[in-house]
Amino acid sequence: MPQDQEKQHDTRDSGQLGGYLLPSSTSSKSSTSHIDVQRKATHTPRFYQPLETPKSHIQGSAWEVIYNHLAYEFAIDRAYIELGIAVFWVCKDDIVGVMRKLKYLGYEVLSEMSAVDMLAKDNRFEMFYQLHSVKESFSDKRRVRIRCYLGENEQIDSISSIFSLALWSEREAYDMLGIKFINHPNLTRLLMPKDWVGHPLRRSYPLQGDEFAAWYEIDKIFGKEYREVVGAEQRDSAKVDSSDARSFSKLDAIGEEGEGLYMEASKALFVKDIARAKKTRLERRK
């Protein structure tokens, strides 16, 4: 083992995040014996662990007063500052009360809300709500993020009655992840068709869709009996057919009649034709 790696190994704690951890030969055999190495990314160093985002304490910061207001009424599991944002972990049953309290305190803008699929790891979702304040007195504590856990088969209360943006964000979370929000006035799909099967942003959803997604257009337009007649849809976005001049054009391509393609052919009515032979160069502005 090189000397620089020996020094790095001696100065690091085996449980510390970040850097290259170089365990002994005996420990490495025992720790990797049960791991399927073929499922590991080939470009990732074997003993590398990514650095965690640094976190600081709420106490003594500008957000301490916000924390005190919330902790007086609700149970705060964790609280810290990350990337200039105060993060509060709360119980999912308190989400409506917490949001109403934060809006009363001055965080009147819900800039983002969604969830992270952690079903394969923890059998739950990780909900997050990003709040923003535009008040001048909040210049040192603009942003607050509320996070909570939600089980796969659990539901969470809608905050659409407090923040109107949640009307769309909750529909998107329902459409993409399958999360159900209680008391939402119109909890329907937002991006996918109404009769779509599955939720595309779940990690368990196939990257190029399942069988239903592969034949959706064919079944919808022609019917299932035409699957063999029409054929499967091309769902590989990286495939390029060099012989298809209509779908895949090349630079300086020639049209069907042998003429150069004119970009202004489908111009708006108030746009003049650009005569290439009569173009002039202006020496100065008029």
C-alpha positions in Angstrom: 0.0 0.0 0.0 1.4 3.4 -0.9 2.5 5.7 1.9 0.0 8.4 1.1 -2.9 5.9 1.2 -1.6 4.5 4.5 -1.7 8.0 6.0 -5.2 8.6 4.6 -6.3 5.3 6.0 -4.8 6.0 9.5 -6.4 9.5 9.8 -9.9 8.5 8.7 -12.5 6.9 10.8 -14.1 3.9 9.2 -17.6 5.3 9.7 -16.8 8.8 8.3 -18.4 9.8 5.0 -16.3 10.9 2.1 -12.9 10.0 0.6 -11.4 6.6 0.0 -11.9 4.1 2.8 -9.2 1.4 2.7 -10.1 -1.4 5.1 -7.9 -4.3 5.8 -7.8 -7.3 3.6 -9.8 -9.5 6.0 -12.5 -6.9 6.5 -12.8 -6.2 2.8 -13.4 -9.9 2.0 -16.1 -10.2 4.7 -17.9 -7.0 3.6 -18.0 -7.7 -0.1 -18.7 -11.4 0.0 -22.5 -10.8 -0.1 -22.5 -8.0 -2.7 -23.3 -8.5 -6.3 -20.4 -6.6 -7.9 -22.0 -6.8 -11.4 -24.7 -4.4 -10.2 -22.2 -1.8 -9.2 -21.3 1.1 -11.4 -18.0 0.3 -13.1 -16.8 3.9 -13.0 -17.2 4.2 -9.2 -14.0 3.5 -7.2 -14.5 0.5 -5.0 -14.0 2.1 -1.6 -15.3 5.6 -2.4 -18.3 7.0 -0.5 -19.8 10.3 -1.6 -19.6 13.2 0.8 -22.7 14.3 2.6 -24.0 17.8 2.3 -22.7 19.7 5.4 -25.4 20.6 8.0 -25.3 23.1 10.8 -27.3 23.6 13.9 -30.5 25.7 14.1 -29.6 27.0 17.5 -28.0 30.4 17.2 -29.1 30.9 13.6 -31.7 33.2 12.1 -34.2 30.3 11.8 -34.1 29.6 15.6 -37.2 31.7 16.1 -39.1 29.8 13.4 -38.0 26.5 15.0 -39.3 27.7 18.4 -42.7 28.6 17.0 -43.0 25.2 15.4 -41.6 23.1 18.3 -44.1 24.8 20.7 -47.0 23.2 18.8 -45.6 20.3 16.8 -43.1 17.5 17.3 -39.9 18.2 15.3 -38.0 15.1 14.7 -34.9 16.7 13.2 -33.9 20.3 12.4 -30.8 21.6 10.7 -29.5 24.1 8.1 -28.5 22.7 4.7 -27.3 24.7 1.8 -28.7 27.9 3.3 -32.1 26.4 3.9 -33.7 25.4 7.2 -34.9 21.8 7.1 -37.6 20.6 9.6 -38.7 16.9 9.8 -42.2 16.6 11.0 -44.9 13.9 11.3 -47.1 13.5 8.2 -50.3 14.0 10.4 -49.1 17.5 11.3 -48.4 18.7 7.8 -51.5 20.9 7.5 -51.0 22.6 10.8 -47.3 23.1 10.1 -48.0 24.7 6.7 -50.7 26.9 8.1 -48.3 28.0 10.9 -45.5 28.8 8.5 -47.7 30.8 6.3 -48.9 32.8 9.3 -45.2 33.4 10.3 -44.4 34.9 6.8 -43.6 32.0 4.4 -46.4 32.8 2.0 -45.0 31.1 -1.1 -44.9 27.4 -1.8 -42.3 27.2 -4.5 -42.1 23.4 -4.8 -43.4 20.2 -3.4 -42.9 16.6 -4.4 -41.6 13.3 -3.1 -38.7 10.9 -3.5 -39.3 7.2 -4.0 -37.6 5.3 -1.2 -39.8 2.2 -1.4 -37.1 -0.2 -2.3 -34.9 0.9 0.5 -37.2 1.9 3.3 -40.7 1.0 2.0 -41.8 4.6 2.1 -41.8 8.0 0.3 -39.9 11.1 1.4 -42.2 14.1 1.1 -40.7 17.6 0.9 -42.3 21.1 0.8 -40.2 24.1 -0.2 -41.4 27.5 1.3 -40.2 31.0 0.5 -40.7 34.4 2.1 -40.5 37.7 0.3 -40.6 39.9 3.4 -37.7 42.3 3.9 -37.3 41.2 7.5 -36.8 37.6 6.3 -33.7 38.4 4.2 -31.5 36.2 6.4 -34.0 33.3 6.5 -35.7 33.2 3.1 -36.3 29.5 2.6 -37.7 26.7 4.7 -38.1 23.0 3.7 -40.5 20.7 5.5 -39.9 17.0 5.1 -41.8 13.9 6.3 -42.1 10.2 5.7 -45.1 8.5 4.1 -45.7 4.8 3.8 -46.4 3.2 0.5 -50.1 2.5 1.3 -50.6 5.6 3.5 -52.3 8.9 2.5 -51.4 12.5 3.5 -53.6 15.5 3.9 -53.8 18.0 1.1 -52.5 21.5 1.6 -54.3 22.9 -1.4 -56.6 25.0 0.8 -53.5 26.8 2.2 -51.3 27.1 -0.9 -53.0 27.1 -4.3 -49.8 25.8 -6.0 -50.4 22.5 -4.3 -53.5 22.0 -6.5 -51.1 21.1 -9.4 -48.1 19.7 -7.4 -50.3 17.2 -5.6 -51.9 16.1 -8.8 -48.4 15.6 -10.3 -47.3 13.6 -7.3 -50.4 11.5 -7.6 -49.9 11.0 -11.3 -46.2 10.3 -11.3 -45.7 8.5 -7.9 -49.2 7.3 -6.9 -49.4 9.3 -3.7 -53.0 10.1 -2.6 -53.9 13.4 -0.9 -56.9 13.6 1.4 -59.4 16.4 0.7 -57.9 17.4 -2.7 -60.7 18.9 -4.8 -59.7 17.2 -8.1 -57.1 14.4 -7.5 -56.8 13.2 -11.1 -53.9 12.6 -13.4 -52.1 15.7 -14.6 -49.5 14.6 -17.3 -50.4 11.1 -18.3 -53.7 10.0 -19.9 -56.6 9.3 -17.6 -56.6 5.6 -18.3 -52.8 5.2 -17.9 -51.6 2.2 -15.8 -48.7 2.7 -13.4 -46.7 5.7 -12.1 -43.7 6.6 -14.3 -41.5 8.3 -11.6 -41.4 5.3 -9.3 -38.1 3.5 -9.4 -39.9 0.2 -10.0 -41.4 1.5 -13.3 -39.5 0.2 -16.3 -37.3 2.8 -18.0 -38.9 2.3 -21.4 -42.3 1.5 -20.0 -44.2 -1.7 -19.5 -46.3 -3.7 -22.0 -49.2 -1.4 -21.5 -47.1 1.7 -22.3 -45.5 0.0 -25.3 -48.8 -0.7 -26.9 -50.9 2.2 -25.5 -51.2 4.2 -28.8 -51.8 1.1 -30.9 -54.5 -0.3 -28.6 -56.1 3.2 -28.2 -56.3 4.0 -31.9 -56.6 0.7 -33.7 -57.4 -1.9 -31.0 -55.4 -4.9 -29.6 -56.2 -7.0 -32.6 -54.0 -4.8 -34.7 -50.8 -5.3 -32.7 -49.3 -7.7 -35.2 -50.5 -5.6 -38.2 -49.0 -2.3 -37.1 -46.1 -3.5 -35.0 -44.5 -2.3 -31.8 -43.8 1.3 -31.3 -40.2 2.6 -31.4 -39.5 3.6 -27.9 -35.7 3.8 -28.0 -35.0 7.5 -28.0 -31.3 6.9 -29.0 -32.0 5.1 -32.2 -31.3 7.0 -35.4 -32.4 5.7 -38.8 -30.0 7.1 -41.4 -32.2 6.0 -44.3 -35.2 8.0 -42.9 -34.8 11.4 -44.4 -38.1 12.7 -43.0 -37.6 12.0 -39.3 -33.8 12.4 -39.2 -32.4 15.3 -41.3 -28.8 16.2 -41.9 -27.0 19.5 -42.2 -27.3 21.1 -45.7 -30.0 18.5 -46.5 -31.6 18.6 -50.0 -35.4 18.5 -50.4 -37.4 16.1 -52.4 -37.3 18.3 -55.6 -33.5 18.9 -55.4 -33.8 22.4 -54.0 -32.1 23.8 -50.9 -34.4 23.9 -47.9 -35.6 27.5 -47.2 -36.1 28.1 -43.5 -38.6 31.0 -44.0 -40.9 29.0 -46.2 -43.5 28.6 -43.4 -43.0 32.2 -42.1 -45.7 34.3 -40.4 -47.7 36.7 -42.7 -46.0 39.9 -41.4 -42.4 38.6 -42.0 -40.7 39.7 -45.2 -38.9 37.2 -47.5 -35.2 37.4 -47.2 -33.8 37.8 -50.7 -30.3 36.2 -50.5 -29.1 37.9 -53.6 -30.1 41.4 -52.5 -28.7 41.4 -49.0 -26.6 44.4 -48.0 -24.4 45.2 -45.1 -25.2 48.2 -42.9 -22.3 50.4 -42.1 -24.1 52.2 -39.3 -27.5 52.2 -37.6 -30.2 54.4 -39.0 
